[in-house]
Amino acid sequence: MSCTIKKDLLSEGKTKKIYITNNPLEVLIHHKDCLTALDGVKKNFLQDKGILNNEITTLIFQFLNSCGIQTHFIRKINNREQLCHRVNIIPIEFVVRNIVAGSMSKRLGVKEGISLSSPIFEIFYKNDKLKDPLINDHHAVFLEIISYEELSTIYNITSKINHIIKKFFLEKNIILVDFKIEFGKDYKNNILLSDEISPDTCRFWDKKTMKKLDKDPFRTGLKEKEEVFDIYMEILKRLNVS
Ligand code: UDP
């Protein structure tokens, strides 16, 4: 295994920093101690949250890799950083819903908690100025950010991912309500699952109590950030029990 040397900062988002490395095909992703909600409107420093998210997303991506899903994840480097294949992120957020919650509940005026007989997929255009609007396939193709063929490939992969991680979490007594994923293309144009999967990007409910095990209570102001830390710890604890 060759030694990775961290070089210049490539980009910085709300919760992560991306560094180039001595290998042009690989990047180093650093998880920050930042908790955001409502498209970054609520932004808080939360000590060591980056450590938890790095660990949680590592466990999930390792599992997905072992199930044959092609992801950007190579290996965890230290408690905050992981080595990943360098990709160009497709500027679309793919949301999968197994139970009605969040923006779907508000947009359609339907009660949170209704189980969906088959998952609902939504796509959002990643654009800060426009506040990441909900779009459809035709808008995405018109914007020239993806082709119909690539969308079809990604919907297939997304469906597999949902199937795999829904079962994975259920075995830990966690219901996967909904989640957001992102994809990128590597230097050979392969489509890889990228970004992260963590309590920042998923809604989790406890199977027995239906208690929310994510940042939803922070979004709505019901819980302080410190309590959210305990919730993320609980998720990590459950993932570590085989
Ligand atoms: N999500 C995300 N990043 C975003 C928006 C949504 O990770 O910028 C996740 C969110 O955590 C939830 C799912 O995508 O698990 C669906 O979110 P929703 O559309 O309901 O929006 P929200 O009300 O959560 O902003």
Residues whose N, C-alpha, C, O or C-beta is under 5 A from the ligand:
A	BS01	UDP	V95 A101 G102 S103 M104 D178 F179 K180 D200 T201 C202 R203
